Amino acid sequence: MHQHLNSHHERSCRNGKIGKQKIIYFSLNS
């Protein structure tokens, strides 16, 4: 159970980082 929560947390953190990178990428290209 604890490992599942950790993997889910890592996945959401990774998605958040990717989202920030996309926002930076689009703001640089606009």
Contacts in CASP RR format, 6 or more apart in sequence:
PFRMAT RR
TARGET T0000
AUTHOR 0000-0000-0000
METHOD contacts of the structure
MODEL  1
MHQHLNSHHERSCRNGKIGKQKIIYFSLNS
END
